[in-house]
Amino acid sequence: MKSLLVVLALLCAQWASAAIIEIDSLDWKLKKENDDIRVLTATVPESEHRAYLAVTVVDAHVDDLVAIIRNPQTCAKWVYRCGQSYRVSRETPNVDLVYTSSDMPFPVKDRDTLARITWNQDPETKVIHAVGVATRDILAPKDKHIRIEEATVIWELTPLDDGKTRVRTFGHADPGGELPTWLTNQLSTEVPVKTLNGLKKLVASNRF
């Protein structure tokens, strides 16, 4: 399979440029293995915050996972520390603008993100990619939240012959504000494990 490419938004004044990082070329280190979920972390050039890459297999058809992941209303049911999420607009049939707030541990101030998420499927392999990049200047920041303006999240969903789906999820963000680097790096392993376990439980419950 071709290496997964991620676009990291580099925000400068009112303009955004982009740098392309080949995920599979990063120096990944296994950090945690829990309940068939493997979490790896890697340093990202010119960033003090590590990226994570989590891998697992979910006992669900790829279409069911798309139905969950693309529906912001399910966020609080399975995404770790998701407070609220909703679709601001559907810009094109495969591009959503989504608002999400995250409940941070006390006394850290809560964060929120406005992300443009692009969905694509390879016509030959049927692998689905959802690439979410933080954006700005569309919704005003809320007083009780710190707006995350530099973040990228990717979901890669690979259908398997037995009807299950191989899931890879990548994340990297600058959380903004005064947040200890050790805490963001700790969350880089905690968040994907609990999120993927939440996804598995939601699928098993058939409540989506």
C-alpha positions in Angstrom: 0.0 0.0 0.0 1.3 3.5 -0.8 2.6 5.4 2.2 -0.1 7.5 3.9 0.5 11.2 3.4 -0.6 13.8 5.9 -1.0 17.5 5.3 0.0 19.6 8.4 -1.4 23.1 8.4 1.2 25.7 9.1 -0.7 28.9 10.1 1.0 32.2 9.5 -1.0 35.4 10.1 -4.1 35.1 8.0 -2.5 32.7 5.5 -2.1 29.0 5.8 0.7 27.1 3.9 1.1 23.3 4.0 3.9 20.9 4.5 3.6 17.2 3.5 5.0 14.6 5.9 5.1 11.0 4.9 3.8 9.2 8.0 5.5 5.9 7.4 8.9 7.7 7.2 8.7 9.0 10.8 10.7 7.2 13.4 7.9 5.4 15.2 8.4 3.8 18.6 5.9 1.4 20.2 4.6 3.1 23.3 1.6 1.0 24.4 -0.1 -2.3 23.5 -3.5 -2.8 25.0 -6.5 -4.9 24.0 -5.2 -5.6 20.5 -4.5 -1.8 20.1 -0.9 -0.8 19.3 0.1 2.8 19.8 3.3 4.3 18.4 4.6 7.8 18.8 7.1 9.8 16.9 8.7 13.3 16.9 7.5 15.6 14.2 10.0 18.1 12.6 9.8 21.6 14.1 7.3 20.5 16.8 7.7 19.8 20.5 4.6 17.7 20.5 4.8 14.0 19.5 2.4 12.5 16.9 0.6 9.2 17.6 -0.3 6.3 15.3 -2.7 3.7 16.6 -3.5 0.5 14.9 -6.2 -2.1 15.5 -8.8 -4.4 13.9 -12.5 -3.7 14.5 -15.2 -6.3 14.1 -17.3 -4.2 11.8 -17.8 -3.5 8.1 -16.0 -0.4 6.8 -19.3 1.2 6.0 -20.5 0.9 9.6 -17.3 2.7 10.8 -17.8 5.5 8.3 -21.4 5.9 9.5 -20.0 6.4 13.1 -16.9 8.4 12.4 -18.5 10.8 10.0 -21.5 11.5 12.3 -20.4 14.1 14.8 -23.4 13.4 17.0 -21.8 10.1 18.0 -18.5 11.7 19.2 -19.3 11.9 22.9 -20.3 8.2 22.8 -16.8 6.9 21.9 -14.2 9.6 21.4 -12.2 10.1 24.6 -12.8 13.5 26.3 -15.2 14.6 23.5 -17.5 17.2 25.0 -19.5 18.3 22.0 -19.3 17.9 18.3 -21.4 19.0 15.4 -21.2 19.6 11.6 -21.0 23.3 10.8 -21.5 22.6 7.1 -21.0 20.1 4.3 -18.9 22.0 1.9 -18.9 19.3 -0.8 -20.2 15.7 -0.8 -16.8 14.6 0.7 -15.8 17.6 2.7 -17.2 18.4 6.2 -16.5 21.4 8.4 -16.8 20.0 12.0 -16.7 21.7 15.4 -15.5 19.7 18.4 -14.8 20.6 22.0 -12.6 18.5 24.3 -13.0 18.2 28.1 -9.5 18.5 29.6 -8.5 17.3 33.0 -8.8 19.9 35.8 -7.3 22.5 36.1 -6.4 22.6 32.4 -8.7 24.8 30.3 -10.9 23.0 27.8 -10.0 23.0 24.1 -12.0 23.2 20.9 -11.3 22.7 17.2 -12.8 23.6 13.9 -11.6 21.1 11.4 -12.1 20.6 7.7 -12.4 16.8 7.1 -11.9 15.4 3.6 -13.1 11.8 2.8 -11.8 9.7 0.0 -11.9 6.1 -1.1 -9.3 4.3 -3.3 -11.4 2.8 -6.2 -9.1 -0.3 -6.4 -8.3 -1.1 -2.8 -11.5 0.3 -1.3 -9.4 1.8 1.5 -11.0 4.9 3.0 -9.1 8.0 4.3 -10.5 10.8 6.3 -8.1 13.7 6.7 -9.0 16.4 9.2 -7.0 19.6 9.4 -7.7 22.4 11.9 -8.9 25.7 10.4 -9.7 29.2 11.7 -11.6 32.4 11.2 -15.0 30.7 10.6 -16.4 30.4 14.1 -15.3 32.8 16.8 -13.5 31.1 19.7 -15.6 30.5 22.9 -14.5 32.2 26.1 -14.3 29.0 28.1 -12.2 27.2 25.5 -8.7 27.6 23.9 -9.0 27.2 20.2 -6.6 24.6 18.7 -5.4 26.1 15.4 -2.8 23.5 14.4 -3.9 19.9 14.3 -4.2 17.0 12.0 -6.2 13.8 12.5 -6.3 11.0 9.9 -8.4 7.8 9.8 -7.4 5.0 7.5 -10.0 2.2 7.2 -9.0 -0.9 5.3 -11.7 -3.5 4.6 -10.5 -7.1 5.3 -11.7 -10.3 3.7 -13.5 -11.5 6.8 -15.7 -8.5 7.0 -13.7 -6.7 9.7 -11.8 -3.5 9.2 -8.2 -2.6 9.9 -8.0 0.8 11.4 -5.1 3.2 11.6 -5.5 6.6 13.1 -2.9 9.4 13.2 -3.0 12.5 15.3 -0.7 15.5 15.8 -1.6 18.9 17.4 -0.3 21.9 19.1 -2.8 22.3 21.9 -2.1 26.0 22.3 -2.0 27.9 25.6 0.0 26.9 28.6 -0.1 23.1 28.6 2.8 21.0 29.8 4.5 19.1 27.1 4.5 16.0 29.3 0.7 16.1 29.5 0.2 16.4 25.8 2.6 13.6 25.2 0.8 11.5 27.8 -2.5 12.1 26.1 -0.9 11.1 22.8 -1.0 7.5 24.1 -4.1 7.6 26.3 -6.4 9.2 23.9 -6.1 6.8 20.9 -6.4 3.7 23.2 -9.5 4.9 24.9 -11.0 6.2 21.7 -10.5 3.0 19.8 -11.9 0.9 22.7 -14.9 3.3 22.7 -15.4 2.7 19.0 -15.3 -1.1 19.5 -17.8 -0.9 22.3 -20.1 1.3 20.3 -20.0 -1.1 17.4 -20.7 -4.1 19.6 -23.7 -2.4 21.2 -25.3 -1.6 17.9 -26.4 1.8 19.3 -25.0 3.8 16.5 
